[in-house]
């Protein structure tokens, strides 16, 4: 309350000199109780006040409440700011014997010719001696001076980080003249504070009754607070310096008062913070408006994102819509319409984006999403715009378009990420399996080598056997000859002459027939001579031997011993056989 | 679906037959495609309990990368690279994962003849050179036998040349298979898994701190001394650190 001393003094002087004169007076008759809720056995104070009039007061119907003391009557005459006020008040001390709701009826005052009544008052009486109005009791403890004290009050004593609440610094005063010289508000640590513009400082129009005493009330300051960290936040007392009872005659007294201190329980936001969380806590709406969605290339697109509601709008940052990378984008234009008043911070913040598509095509913008915390629902809320679809038509043809077309650019690497996993057959193998050094490996290495050695060994023996091919052949031929002449050899051994020659002739004929594939009847000495020409003199000898056998079979002629004949036959057949095999 | 996948992984993963393994691999790939990297990882891990392959380790590395576990991603990429050296996509992902590692070290130039040569020298898988040596042995023996059989001079000369060539191939294959085997047996390299670890000058707690390494860095293990491991950093620095913060590739 600021008072200009000059005016004050002048008015005071004026009042002294024209005491009889009353300045425009207002007649009022009020009834007030110091509290409306109390417990059985406690007292409340009922004050009937008649202002600026004289008259007979009629006691109101107390509705079952019992008068403990009173009535005490008092009258006062005040002269403040050039206004004189006279009050007559009658005070009762009431109590109740039983809990329940009571109504104090209207009191009546007979003023002049008229009747003024007060409003009825409802009070509630609780069971037992439970104390009522704990908060006020606390503020009472804080106060040192019953006639002047200050209170810091918060709209809530428990809230979330970022949630807005209002701190009010109120001055209660019972002095008639008071001048607020200065005040010091506490330092707010852990808060973001916004001053609420209260306009010119002034007293509240009515009086407020606290503990049966009536105070004039002035709200010095209101602040909008946003707690910034969780935990118990403490607000230190505010200090006010006032000069009271300054008047024409006295310089008054300077009083320094300290308000109460306030503690605030701040809860952190829930842990599952969404990625798109903006700083706002409260109630938020988002509105996305676009200009025309069909434009030509190189023409600007206009997109507005508007946030409105009751929250700390100043904390909302650019939601950064994901424009296609070949759009030319600019920093958004931010326009605020934010009001800060006792109701909190509200209004709107608008981001206006200007983007220029450079290439024709259909573009769709993923929805713009922003999350905020809603303390009333106690949960994060996500605001989402719909998908925004733009159609960009090819720009103006002709020279201008050619000029404005950007130069061919390299493909931009927008981000980096790992390459994708391998799918399908992963080529899994048992852990620690290794071919090298395992027994299959050793077997696989030794087996071919062993096979090679075997092969070489076999080959060596084979070669040794085949080293003298002629001997082998002779051996075979000899074997054949002896086989053929087996019957002859037996006859020779028995000494049978006819049998020997018959067997010998048969063997010679048979061998020749077999060798040259002849019928048995075809074999003659002449045929033998012809066929055996390649064998040299063997042909003649063979034929001669055949003829000699024929002769010996039918005539008892023997020019040589039989053993000699047999040996010659063997030698001849072996020779022919050997030659044939070569 | 995700829990089902995990139950599936835990329940039958450990003793899955080849067909089941393929089914698991397919469902893991499907989970990965849906973005359920944790479920995919559980499935791949269950496969990795008794089976392995470069592709499987690569996929596990990818899952870890997507779950933001860069050191494990690097570990599995390195393991995959060990099985399939020079593989292009493993190298690419490993490079990207390494770019997320806090420690930037100037690596000492390692002896390398480039990805293609490395890949050739190491073979497509662990057993390729062993298989090649088996083939070379078989071919060499066959050629030797043929040479022994041949009679004409020119054929014998050609076969002798082929024999010599096959022998060279055999010797190379065995040498490379041996080298590969030794490489797989001695896993000297390790990845740092602790977020931060101090490398000290001596195997003592009070010794001077030489370096501070962060998760994902690669070191070579030199020796073990009680509760300390001597490591060589890729930039050549040597120091001691607790082995608990290392996992061998």
Boltz contact constraints between the chains, C-beta under 6 A:
constraints:
  - contact:
      token1: [A, 418]
      token2: [B, 62]
      max_distance: 6.0
  - contact:
      token1: [A, 418]
      token2: [B, 65]
      max_distance: 6.0
  - contact:
      token1: [A, 418]
      token2: [B, 93]
      max_distance: 6.0
  - contact:
      token1: [A, 418]
      token2: [B, 96]
      max_distance: 6.0
  - contact:
      token1: [A, 419]
      token2: [B, 89]
      max_distance: 6.0
  - contact:
      token1: [A, 419]
      token2: [B, 92]
      max_distance: 6.0
  - contact:
      token1: [A, 419]
      token2: [B, 93]
      max_distance: 6.0
  - contact:
      token1: [A, 421]
      token2: [B, 32]
      max_distance: 6.0
  - contact:
      token1: [A, 421]
      token2: [B, 59]
      max_distance: 6.0
  - contact:
      token1: [A, 421]
      token2: [B, 62]
      max_distance: 6.0
  - contact:
      token1: [A, 422]
      token2: [B, 55]
      max_distance: 6.0
  - contact:
      token1: [A, 423]
      token2: [B, 29]
      max_distance: 6.0
  - contact:
      token1: [A, 426]
      token2: [B, 25]
      max_distance: 6.0
  - contact:
      token1: [A, 426]
      token2: [B, 53]
      max_distance: 6.0
  - contact:
      token1: [A, 426]
      token2: [B, 55]
      max_distance: 6.0
  - contact:
      token1: [A, 426]
      token2: [B, 56]
      max_distance: 6.0
  - contact:
      token1: [A, 427]
      token2: [B, 53]
      max_distance: 6.0
  - contact:
      token1: [A, 427]
      token2: [B, 55]
      max_distance: 6.0
  - contact:
      token1: [A, 428]
      token2: [B, 21]
      max_distance: 6.0
  - contact:
      token1: [A, 428]
      token2: [B, 51]
      max_distance: 6.0
  - contact:
      token1: [A, 428]
      token2: [B, 53]
      max_distance: 6.0
  - contact:
      token1: [A, 429]
      token2: [B, 53]
      max_distance: 6.0
  - contact:
      token1: [A, 431]
      token2: [B, 50]
      max_distance: 6.0
  - contact:
      token1: [A, 431]
      token2: [B, 52]
      max_distance: 6.0
  - contact:
      token1: [A, 434]
      token2: [B, 126]
      max_distance: 6.0
  - contact:
      token1: [A, 435]
      token2: [B, 127]
      max_distance: 6.0
  - contact:
      token1: [A, 435]
      token2: [B, 130]
      max_distance: 6.0
  - contact:
      token1: [A, 436]
      token2: [B, 130]
      max_distance: 6.0
  - contact:
      token1: [A, 436]
      token2: [B, 177]
      max_distance: 6.0
  - contact:
      token1: [A, 436]
      token2: [B, 181]
      max_distance: 6.0
  - contact:
      token1: [A, 441]
      token2: [B, 130]
      max_distance: 6.0
  - contact:
      token1: [A, 444]
      token2: [B, 134]
      max_distance: 6.0
  - contact:
      token1: [A, 445]
      token2: [B, 137]
      max_distance: 6.0
  - contact:
      token1: [A, 448]
      token2: [B, 137]
      max_distance: 6.0
  - contact:
      token1: [A, 448]
      token2: [B, 138]
      max_distance: 6.0
  - contact:
      token1: [A, 448]
      token2: [B, 141]
      max_distance: 6.0
  - contact:
      token1: [A, 449]
      token2: [B, 141]
      max_distance: 6.0
  - contact:
      token1: [A, 452]
      token2: [B, 141]
      max_distance: 6.0
  - contact:
      token1: [A, 452]
      token2: [B, 144]
      max_distance: 6.0
  - contact:
      token1: [A, 452]
      token2: [B, 145]
      max_distance: 6.0
  - contact:
      token1: [A, 455]
      token2: [B, 145]
      max_distance: 6.0
  - contact:
      token1: [A, 459]
      token2: [B, 148]
      max_distance: 6.0
